């Protein structure tokens, strides 16, 4: 996983009930933390940015990942679109250039 980038483009994981999507995302991030090798970055765009703002049910897990050195990149265009720029709680606000850079440097890209 150390040369891997994860892309998150939804407000949770999978499709279905929002509560289930949040529960799955929380579990995924918790289990990811147990790996010795963590991804180099997690990029959030479209609805995915909602996981890194105030009120997100996975903020604690994302803060833990960030504290372990995982770079969390949030799409500024998406935050602006949803009027969430002032609500960011974790990660860095970047642009599509930052997301593309992370992808091109990765040996593997996983979209959830």
DOPADO-291757 format. One record per residue: x, y, z of N, C-alpha, C, O, CB in turn. Coordinates in steps of 0.1 Angstrom, whole numbers, plus 5000, padded with zeros to 4 digits. Glycine has a CB too. Example, Ala and Ser with C-alpha at 12.3 -4.5 7.8 and 13.67 -1.06 7.14 Angstrom:
2
513249435078512349555078513249675078514249675085511349555090;512849785071513749895071512950005079513450115080514149945057;
//
This chain:
112
500849885000500050005000500950135000500350234997499150005012;502150125003502950245005503050334993503350454995504350205010;502950284981502950364969501550374963501450394951503950304959;500550354971499150354966498450484970498650544980498450234972;497550524960496750644963495250594962494950514953496950754952;494450634972493050594972492250714968492450824974492650544986;491250694959490350804955489050784961488450674961490250814940;488450884967487150874973486250974966486551094967487150894989;485150934960484351024953482851014957481951064950484450994938;482650954969481250954974481350984989482350964996480550824971;480151014994480051055009479850925016478750905022478951155011;480850835016480750705022481350605013482150635005479250665025;480950475015481550365007480450285001479550245009482450285016;480450264988479450184982478250264978478250384978479050064990;477150194976475850254972474850204982474950094986475450234957;473850284985472750234994472550345004472750455002473150105000;471950295015471550385026472850465031473850405033470950305038;472650595033473750675038474350625051475650635052473250815039;473550585060474150535073475050415070476050405077472950495083;474650325061475450205058476750255051477850195054474650105049;476650345042477850395035478850455045480050425044477450495025;478350525055479250585065479850475074481050485077478450685073;479050385078479550275086480650195079481650155085478350175090;480450165066481450095058482750175057483850115058480950055045;482650305055483750385053484550395066485750385067483350535049;483850405078484550405091485250275093486450275098483450425102;484650165090485250035092486550025083487549975087484249925089;486350065070487450055061488650135066489850085067487050105047;488450255070489550345075490150285088491350295090489050485078;489350225097489850165109490750045106491850035112488650115118;490349965097491149845093492349885085493449825087490249755085;492249995077493450045070494550085080495650065077493050155061;494150145091495050195101495850075107496950095112494350265112;495349955106496049835112497149785103497949705108495049735115;497149835091498249785082499549855085499549975089497849815067;500649785083501949845085502249945074502850045076503049735085;501849915062501949995050500650075047499650015044502449915038;500750205049499550285046499750355032500850365027499450395057;498550395026498650455013499450595015499450655026497250485007;500050635004500750765005499750885005500050985011501650774992;498550864999497550974999496150914997495950804991497851074988;495250995002493750964999493251094994493351205000492950915012;492651094982492151214975490651204975490051104972492651214960;490051324979488651334980488151434970488651544969488251374995;487151394962486551484953485051454951484551354957487251474939;484351534944482851534944482251514958482751584967482351414934;481351424960480751404973481651354984481451364995479551314972;482851304979483851254989484351364998484751325009484951194981;484351484994484851595003484051605015484551655026484951724995;482851555015481951565027482451485038481951505050480551525023;483351385036483851305046484951375055485251335066484451175040;485451485050486551555057486051695063486951775066487651585047;484751715064484351845069483551815082483251705086483351915059;483151925088482451925101481251835100480451835090481952065105;481051755110479851665111480151525104479251445105478751725104;481251505098481551375092481651265102482351295112482751385083;481051155100481151045110482550975109482750885117480050945107;483451005100484750945099485951035102487051005098484850875085;485651155108486751245110487851185119489051205117486151375117;487451115129488451055138489350965131490550965133487750985150;488850875123489650785115490550855105491750825104488750685107;490050965099490851035089491951115097493051125092489951135081;491651165108492651235116493751135120494951175120492051305129;493451015124494350915127495250885115496550875117493650785132;494650865104495450835092496450955088497550935085494550815080;495951075090496751195087497951195097499051235093495951325087;497651165109498751175119499751065117500951075122498151155133;499450965109500350855106501150885093501950805088499650725104;500851005087501651045075500851035062501451065051502850975074;499650985062498850975050498451115046497851185054497650885051;498751155033498351285028496851285024496551205015499251335016;496051365030494651375026494451505018494751615022493751385039;494051485005493951594996492451614992491751524988494751574983;491951734995490551764992490451864980491251954979489951835004;489551834971489351914959488652044963487552054968488451834949;489452154960488952284963487652324955486752384960490052394960;487652284942486452314934485252244940484152304940486652264920;485352124945484252054951483752114964482552134966484651904953;484752154972484452224985483652354982482652384988485652254993;484152424972483452554968482052524963481152594967484252624958;481952424955480652394949479552364960478452404959480752274939;479952284970479052244981479052354992478452335002479452114986;479852464990479952565000480452515014479852545024478652635002;481452425013482052365025483452405028484052345037481952215023;483952505021485352545023485752585037486752555042485752665013;484752645044484952685058484752575068484952595080484152795061;484352455063484052345072485152235073484952135079482752285068;486252255066487252155065487852125078488252225085488352195055;487951995082488451955095489751875095490451865105487451885103;490051825083491251735081491651745067490951765058490851595085;492951725065493551725052493951865047493851965054492551665042;494451865034494751995028493852015016493451925009496251995023;493552145014492752185003493652204991494552284991491852315006;493452124980494252134968493352134956492152144957495152014968;494052134945493252134932493452004925494051914930493752254924;492852004913492851884905494351844902494751734900492051894893;495151954901496651934898497251844909498051754906497352064897;496851874921497451794933496951654932497751554935497051854946;495751634928495251494927495851414916496251304917493651494925;496051484904496751424893498151394897498651284893496651514881;498851484903500251454907500351334916501251254915500751584915;499451324926499451204935499151074927499850974929498351224946;498251084917497950964909499150924901499550804900496750994900;499851024894500950984885502150934893502950854887501251104877;502350974905503450924913503150794919504150724924503851024924;501950754920501550624926501850504917501750514905500050624930;502150394923502250274916500950204914500750114905503350174922;499950244923498650184922497650284927497950364937498550054931;496450294920495450384924494150304926493750224917495250494913;493550324937492350244941491150344942491350444950492550164954;490050324935488850414937487850334945487450224942488350454923;487450404956486350344965485050394961484050354966486650364979;
//
